[in-house]
Amino acid sequence: MVRIQKERFKYTKEERSWIMQDWANSAYSIMITTAVFPLFFKAVAESGGLDSATSTAYWGYANSIATLVISLLAPVLGALADYKNQRMPLFTWFTLSGILATVGFAFAPEGNWQYLFLFYVLSAIGFSGANIFYDGSLVDVTTLTRMHRVSAAGFGWGYIGSSIPFVLFIILQLTGILPISQVMLIKLGFVMTAVWWFIFTIPYWKNVQQKSYIEREPEIVRSSFKRLFHTIRDIRQHKQAFLFLLAYFFYIDGVGTIFKMATAIGSDIGLSSNDLIVVMLVVQFVAFPFSILYGMLAKRLGAKNMIFVGITTYIIICVYALQLESLQTFIILALLVGTAQGGIQSLSRSLFGQLIPEGRSNEFFGFYNIFGKFAAVVGPFLVGIIAQITGNSLDGVFALIVLFVVGGVLLVRVKIPEVHEV
């Protein structure tokens, strides 16, 4: 049992700066991962001779490749980042890599979907790699009792922050105020995303410090591998953390797949680009209050129970996906996603933060990311394969239901340490 001095809930400068990083990088999530870039990629790919189902499949393959690469790197990167003064340089390198690759979309040759495929993979690796160190820094900016609400606030404000450049892009698109082509406007949107990401990362660079660390050793890369080996060998000493990761592996695969494939699937059922963009914007604003609500209810009902609420919601989403045939049905499904997406992700992050040993947050969040990201290889690949075989991507979404069921069953067995205020 852990007892912590009761605190009045008011965000500290470090907590606000940490939350602001979610505000910064979430612009990538909506503009690149979810709303605009998938449609742009599909349009370019189909103009290059691919049919709709095949272009969706290649979008799934791009996500699978990026997540596979970062999954293989995550544990070693996390172990390296636990050494004193190592986390920030690694965070900076991956962040700038992702930002520059995002700028690179603006220079794509006309009709060259292979260029976009490559630069998307590079940008996704930068984005996901930076998040290993961002997630690991949660334990350095707050306390155990505040962790669920701070993590939820990150996701919640991230939805609002990501919506601002998105709304600006929509305004420019609908008004036609700039005398440029649609393609140039979309490329401008990619550049705006990169600039937003960079500017609002500055508070994190200034105010978030690595407080928990291991003193540097000679040959830190070799030492990092040795620590990883010992952690895996002594996995029984961290049974609850790794049991949670196993549950997380399954249910977060479904969450990530639905998030990444949503607009491509909406396009496949005949929705226009404008319809999809507006729906994604609505989801952002729905997700904001629900993410905050999940964090507040976790204090009263428990984070584990609230994750079960999210898993149940996603099972309903998988079943309902078979009914997708119009804008109305897609809006209903998207709103359901909005009620659960931020909450299940934020509470998973903070719950894991309570299960890991002190001073090794980056190493363990490296495992957290390998389980989360490597899981995301399976889902998009599954949807892509089924889309090619059946010609209907909705069948793949329904198949994801098994991931949520297995994840929920495993989560039942995870024992959460009691954290009390005194």
C-alpha positions in Angstrom: 0.0 0.0 0.0 1.4 3.4 -1.0 0.4 6.5 1.1 0.8 9.9 -0.4 0.2 13.3 1.2 -3.2 14.7 0.1 -2.8 17.6 -2.4 -5.1 20.3 -3.7 -5.6 19.7 -7.3 -3.9 22.5 -9.3 -1.6 21.9 -12.2 2.0 22.7 -11.6 4.3 24.3 -14.2 5.8 20.9 -15.0 2.4 19.3 -15.3 1.1 22.1 -17.6 4.2 21.8 -19.8 3.8 18.0 -20.0 0.1 18.4 -21.0 1.1 21.0 -23.6 3.2 18.4 -25.3 0.0 16.4 -26.0 -1.5 19.7 -27.3 1.5 20.0 -29.6 1.9 16.5 -31.1 -1.8 15.7 -31.3 -2.1 18.0 -34.3 -0.1 15.2 -36.1 -2.6 12.6 -35.0 -5.6 14.3 -36.5 -4.1 15.9 -39.6 -1.7 13.1 -40.6 -2.8 9.9 -39.0 -6.6 10.3 -39.1 -8.3 13.0 -41.2 -6.4 14.7 -44.0 -3.3 12.7 -45.0 -5.1 9.3 -45.4 -7.5 10.8 -47.8 -4.7 12.6 -49.7 -2.7 9.3 -49.8 -5.7 7.4 -51.1 -6.4 10.0 -53.8 -2.8 10.0 -55.0 -2.6 6.2 -54.9 -5.8 5.8 -56.8 -4.7 8.4 -59.4 -1.5 6.2 -59.7 -3.6 3.1 -60.7 -4.5 1.5 -57.4 -8.2 0.6 -56.7 -9.9 1.8 -53.5 -9.5 -1.5 -51.5 -5.8 -1.8 -52.5 -5.0 1.8 -51.6 -6.6 1.2 -48.2 -4.5 -1.9 -47.9 -1.3 0.0 -48.6 -2.3 2.6 -46.0 -2.6 -0.3 -43.5 0.8 -1.6 -44.6 2.4 1.8 -44.1 1.1 1.9 -40.5 2.3 -1.7 -39.9 5.8 -1.0 -41.1 6.1 2.1 -38.9 4.8 0.5 -35.8 7.0 -2.6 -36.4 10.2 -0.5 -36.6 9.4 1.5 -33.5 8.3 -1.6 -31.6 11.7 -3.2 -32.2 13.5 -0.1 -31.1 11.3 0.9 -28.1 12.8 -1.3 -25.3 16.4 -0.3 -26.1 15.5 3.3 -26.5 13.6 3.3 -23.2 16.5 1.6 -21.4 19.0 4.2 -22.8 16.7 7.0 -21.7 16.8 5.9 -18.1 20.4 7.0 -17.9 21.0 10.5 -16.6 20.7 13.3 -19.2 19.8 10.8 -22.0 16.0 11.2 -22.3 15.8 14.7 -23.6 18.3 14.3 -26.5 16.5 11.2 -27.6 13.1 12.9 -27.4 14.4 15.8 -29.4 15.9 13.7 -32.1 12.7 11.7 -32.7 10.5 14.8 -32.4 12.5 16.8 -35.0 12.7 13.7 -37.3 8.9 13.5 -37.2 8.4 17.2 -37.8 10.9 17.4 -40.8 9.3 14.3 -42.4 5.9 16.0 -42.0 7.2 19.1 -43.8 8.5 16.7 -46.4 4.9 15.8 -47.5 4.7 19.3 -49.0 7.5 18.4 -51.5 5.9 15.2 -52.8 6.1 14.8 -56.6 2.8 14.8 -58.3 1.2 11.3 -58.4 4.1 9.7 -56.5 2.3 7.7 -53.8 5.5 5.8 -53.1 7.2 9.0 -51.9 4.2 9.7 -49.5 4.4 6.1 -48.3 8.0 6.5 -47.4 7.7 9.9 -45.7 4.7 8.8 -43.8 6.6 5.8 -42.4 9.5 8.2 -41.4 7.1 10.7 -39.8 5.2 8.0 -37.9 8.5 6.6 -36.5 9.5 10.0 -35.3 6.1 10.7 -33.7 5.9 7.3 -32.0 9.5 7.3 -30.9 9.1 10.7 -29.2 6.1 9.5 -27.4 8.1 6.7 -25.7 10.0 9.4 -23.8 7.0 11.7 -23.4 5.0 8.9 -21.7 8.0 7.9 -19.6 8.3 11.5 -18.3 4.8 11.3 -16.7 6.3 10.0 -13.5 8.7 12.9 -13.3 6.1 15.7 -13.5 3.4 14.5 -11.1 2.6 12.1 -8.1 0.9 8.8 -8.0 -2.4 10.2 -6.8 -2.5 12.9 -9.5 -1.3 10.6 -12.3 -4.7 9.6 -13.7 -6.0 13.1 -13.9 -2.8 14.6 -15.4 -2.6 11.8 -18.0 -6.3 12.3 -18.9 -5.8 16.0 -19.1 -3.0 15.5 -21.6 -5.3 13.5 -23.9 -8.2 15.8 -23.3 -6.3 19.1 -24.1 -4.6 17.3 -26.9 -7.9 16.9 -28.6 -8.6 20.6 -28.4 -5.0 21.6 -29.4 -5.1 19.3 -32.4 -8.4 20.8 -33.5 -7.2 24.3 -33.9 -4.9 23.8 -36.9 -7.5 21.4 -38.2 -10.2 24.0 -38.0 -8.0 26.6 -39.6 -7.4 24.2 -42.5 -11.1 23.6 -42.9 -11.8 27.4 -42.9 -9.2 27.9 -45.6 -10.6 25.0 -47.6 -14.3 26.1 -47.4 -13.7 29.8 -47.9 -11.1 29.5 -50.7 -9.6 32.7 -49.3 -6.1 31.7 -50.5 -5.6 31.7 -54.3 -4.0 28.3 -54.4 -5.0 24.8 -55.7 -6.6 22.2 -53.4 -3.4 20.1 -53.5 -1.3 23.1 -52.5 -3.8 23.9 -49.7 -3.4 20.3 -48.4 0.4 20.6 -48.5 0.1 23.9 -46.6 -1.9 22.1 -44.0 0.9 19.6 -43.5 3.4 22.4 -43.0 1.1 24.1 -40.5 0.9 20.8 -38.6 4.7 20.6 -38.4 5.0 24.2 -37.2 2.3 23.7 -34.6 4.0 20.6 -33.3 7.4 22.4 -33.0 6.2 25.6 -31.3 4.1 24.0 -28.6 6.9 21.4 -27.8 9.0 24.3 -26.5 7.5 24.4 -23.0 8.3 20.7 -22.6 11.9 21.3 -23.7 12.1 24.2 -21.1 10.4 22.8 -18.1 10.3 19.0 -18.0 13.3 17.6 -16.3 14.5 14.0 -15.9 14.2 13.5 -12.1 14.3 9.8 -11.9 17.3 8.2 -13.6 20.1 5.7 -13.4 23.7 7.1 -13.2 25.6 6.7 -16.4 27.8 3.7 -16.9 30.6 3.0 -19.4 29.3 1.6 -22.7 25.7 2.6 -22.0 24.3 0.9 -25.1 25.8 -2.4 -23.9 24.6 -1.7 -20.4 21.1 -1.0 -21.6 20.9 -4.3 -23.4 22.1 -6.0 -20.2 19.4 -4.3 -18.1 16.8 -5.4 -20.6 18.0 -8.9 -20.5 17.8 -8.9 -16.7 14.4 -7.3 -16.7 13.1 -10.0 -19.1 14.8 -12.8 -17.1 13.3 -11.6 -13.8 9.9 -10.9 -15.3 8.2 -12.6 -12.3 9.4 -9.8 -10.1 7.2 -7.5 -12.2 4.3 -9.8 -12.8 1.5 -7.3 -12.6 3.2 -4.8 -14.9 3.7 -7.5 -17.6 0.3 -9.0 -17.1 -1.2 -5.6 -17.7 1.0 -5.2 -20.8 -0.3 -8.5 -22.2 -3.9 -7.3 -21.7 -3.0 -3.9 -23.2 -1.4 -5.6 -26.2 -4.8 -7.0 -27.3 -7.2 -4.2 -26.5 -5.0 -1.3 -27.6 -4.5 -3.0 -31.0 -8.2 -2.7 -31.7 -8.2 1.0 -30.5 -5.3 1.9 -32.7 -6.6 0.1 -35.7 -10.0 1.8 -35.6 -8.3 5.2 -35.1 -5.9 4.8 -38.0 -8.3 3.2 -40.5 -11.4 5.3 -39.8 -11.2 7.8 -42.6 -10.1 5.2 -45.2 -13.1 3.0 -44.2 -15.4 6.0 -44.4 -14.1 6.7 -47.9 -14.7 3.1 -48.9 -18.5 3.4 -48.0 -18.8 6.4 -50.2 -18.4 9.4 -47.9 -16.9 12.6 -49.3 -13.7 14.1 -48.0 -15.6 17.1 -46.5 -18.0 14.8 -44.7 -15.1 12.8 -43.2 -13.2 15.9 -42.1 -16.2 17.4 -40.4 -17.0 14.1 -38.6 -13.4 13.9 -37.3 -13.6 17.4 -36.0 -16.8 16.6 -34.1 -15.1 13.6 -32.6 -12.3 15.8 -31.3 -14.6 18.0 -29.4 -16.6 15.0 -28.0 -13.3 13.3 -27.0 -12.1 16.3 -24.9 -14.8 16.2 -22.2 -14.9 12.4 -22.1 -11.2 12.2 -21.6 -11.4 14.5 -18.7 -14.4 12.7 -17.4 -12.6 9.3 -17.5 -9.8 10.9 -15.4 -12.2 12.2 -12.8 -14.2 9.0 -12.6 -11.0 6.9 -12.3 -10.5 8.6 -8.9 -13.9 7.5 -7.7 -14.5 4.2 -9.5 -10.9 3.1 -10.3 -8.9 3.3 -13.4 -9.2 -0.4 -14.1 -13.0 -0.2 -14.1 -13.0 2.8 -16.4 -10.8 0.9 -18.8 -13.4 -1.9 -18.8 -16.0 0.8 -19.7 -13.8 1.7 -22.7 -13.4 -1.9 -23.8 -17.1 -2.5 -23.7 -17.7 0.6 -25.8 -15.3 -0.6 -28.4 -17.0 -4.0 -28.6 -20.2 -2.2 -29.3 -18.3 -0.2 -32.0 -17.1 -3.4 -33.7 -20.6 -4.8 -33.9 -22.1 -1.6 -35.1 -19.5 -1.2 -37.8 -21.3 -3.9 -39.8 -24.2 -1.4 -40.1 -22.1 1.3 -41.8 -23.7 2.5 -45.0 -24.3 6.2 -44.7 -23.0 9.4 -43.2 -25.5 9.1 -40.3 -24.3 5.7 -39.3 -20.7 6.8 -39.6 -21.3 9.8 -37.3 -22.9 7.5 -34.7 -19.9 5.2 -34.8 -17.4 8.1 -34.7 -19.1 9.6 -31.7 -18.9 6.3 -29.9 -15.2 6.3 -30.6 -14.9 9.8 -29.3 -16.5 8.8 -25.9 -13.9 6.1 -25.2 -10.7 6.7 -27.2 -8.9 9.3 -25.1 -10.1 7.8 -21.8 -8.9 4.2 -22.4 -5.5 5.5 -23.7 -4.9 8.0 -20.9 -5.9 5.6 -18.1 -3.8 2.8 -19.6 -0.8 5.1 -19.5 -1.3 6.3 -15.9 -2.3 2.8 -14.6 0.9 1.4 -16.0 2.8 4.2 -14.4 1.6 3.0 -11.0 2.8 -0.5 -11.7 6.4 0.1 -12.7 9.5 0.3 -10.4 10.9 3.7 -9.4 13.8 5.1 -11.5 13.1 2.8 -14.5 10.1 4.6 -16.1 11.6 5.0 -19.5 12.7 1.3 -19.7 9.3 0.1 -18.7 7.5 2.6 -21.0 9.7 1.2 -23.7 8.0 -2.1 -23.1 4.7 -0.3 -22.9 5.3 1.1 -26.3 6.5 -2.2 -27.8 3.4 -3.9 -26.6 1.2 -1.1 -27.8 2.9 -0.4 -31.1 3.7 -4.0 -32.0 0.1 -4.8 -31.4 -0.8 -2.2 -33.9 1.0 -4.1 -36.6 -1.6 -6.9 -36.4 -4.8 -4.9 -36.6 -4.1 -2.7 -39.7 -2.5 -5.6 -41.4 -5.6 -7.8 -40.7 -8.0 -5.1 -42.0 -5.8 -4.6 -45.1 -5.7 -8.4 -45.9 -9.5 -8.8 -45.4 -10.2 -5.7 -47.5 -8.2 -7.2 -50.4 -9.8 -10.7 -50.0 -13.4 -9.7 -49.5 -13.5 -6.3 -51.0 -15.1 -5.1 -47.8 -13.0 -3.4 -45.0 -16.0 -3.5 -42.6 -15.5 -7.3 -42.1 -12.0 -6.6 -40.8 -13.3 -4.0 -38.3 -15.8 -6.6 -36.9 -13.0 -9.2 -36.6 -11.2 -6.8 -34.2 -13.8 -7.7 -31.5 -11.8 -10.7 -30.4 -8.9 -8.4 -29.5 -11.1 -6.4 -27.0 -12.6 -9.6 -25.5 -9.2 -11.2 -24.9 -7.7 -7.9 -23.5 -10.6 -7.5 -21.1 -10.3 -11.1 -19.8 -6.6 -10.7 -19.2 -7.1 -7.3 -17.5 -9.4 -8.9 -14.9 -6.4 -10.8 -13.5 -4.3 -7.6 -13.1 -3.9 -6.6 -9.4 -3.7 -2.8 -8.9 -1.7 -1.5 -5.9 -3.8 0.7 -3.6 -2.8 4.3 -3.6 -4.3 6.4 -0.7 -4.2 10.0 0.2 -3.6 10.7 3.8 
